[in-house]
Amino acid sequence: MENEKILVLDFGGQYNQLIARRVRECNVYCEVHPYNMSIQKIKEFNPRGIIFTGGPNSVYSENSPICDPEIFELGYPILGICYGCQLMAHLLGGVVAHAPVSEYGKTIVDVKFCSILFQDINPKTTVWMSHTDYVQSVPNDFKITAHTSVCPVAAMENANKKLYAVQFHPEVMHSVEGMKMLQNFVYKICNCVGDWKMADFVKNSIRELREKIKDGKVLCALSGGVDSSVAAVLLSKAIGQQLTCVFVDHGLLRKNEADEVEAVFGPNGPYQLNFIRVNAQDRFYEKLRGVTDPEKKRKIIGEEFIRVFEEEANKIGEVDFLVQGTIYPDVIESGLGKSATIKSHHNVGGLPSVIKFKEIVEPLRLLFKDEVRKVGLELGIPNVLVFRQPFPGPGLGIRIIGEVTKEKVKIVQDADFIFREEIAKAGIDKQLGQFFAALTNMQSVGVMGDERTYDYAIALRAVMTSDFMTADWAKIPYDVLDVISTRIVNEVKGVNRVFLDCTSKPPATIEFE
Ligand code: XMP
């Protein structure tokens, strides 16, 4: 039997996949499609309901994305969010105008309990607003179901036609009861029961991968991190021995990591994978010599990775597909969506233009980190691997500010090892989303055993996060920090100072470069 489905129509907003993810959290299957999906295709998709996303445009701007108004006549429940709300008003005869006061950030909204969308929601609830236009007057047969002090139509609906719209973003965490509103839409308005599970994702992905790859040969870029490990095991379940996993030791891995990865995925590990380890450390150090610009470093590491893979692929001969463990936050932060480029994550934005594979396969591309972990558990991957903290593709290359050298790699590896060891000893490793040591490019004066030193400063970075898109800096107890700092300065040659990074994301990012 086919799963219930919600269709998300993408009008260019930055939270589109987040909406999809929230619907998946309701155990309802969901796909994001372009705003101009044809009416015919929508009918074939057969959704239980449709969500219009936000977007950066005004309904009046030239080339603003507009869907076919016939969509409102199909009988599907629709929820318009932000731009989606304005578009619904505009297409159905309401008036959208430039708001006299723009609203950005947390806002208190007054909601009407009589709306099904707001059932069990507090009459005054905090939501996330981000708009410059607003609905000035609602279309005929619509009523206003929420307002703020400056926004007369924070929500509107025509319950008979099952058309609902909110000016705010229920999908973001700052909208305190946003998830409840989405649940109301999905369960009470679209009448979904929630029949979709991660096991279905695994089953469907395996089927789709088999259909796509047929008897082709596949190379997987295995880093030993959560994402590529889950991708590799998923692929191996789908196509078995057609898959070869290549693990590149680029000399920018954590201390002992290369051996640990080999122990799990290599010939003595629990999986029957074709596993190749390439020791390419010197080659990477050579390419990175003298390079200080973070984006250049990322691009160089990314490009060199691909070259190594290509060489391995040529040895195997006729490789059709390259698998990568790209996940959704990598995709948007690399600027492949419509949001600004923050960093080019090397497994996406940093791809070289000439690539000698038929196609890149990214089975986790639409998932968030915690969803990838759920997939990992579904696949029977051990907890230690599934809950391993993420490690970026460019590795320590982006945790060493400025030029990367073998010596600096050793410093940061040793400091990081101590940091991780002490955090685990203190029993707080499971509470932290990610934590690591980075090497600042700063040297300063210290004194050790009556000698003047002029050594590097290590920065400790620890964050709490569930989706890695936003993160709070972690308040590690002072006594734990004290031990870490003392050990690092005493045991790691070349370090005489330890800093704690106490910035959240935003405004900082998790990694340093
Ligand atoms: P940022 O630094 O962007 O990191 O806040 C968010 C998450 O992404 C990881 N990260 C990367 N992962 N390739 C990856 O596979 C990359 O180039 C990359 N850069 C950052 C980072 O470790 C954090 O978990």
Residues whose N, C-alpha, C, O or C-beta is under 5 A from the ligand:
A	BS01	XMP	S344 H345 H346 N347 P390 F391 P392 G393 P394 F468 T509 I510 E511
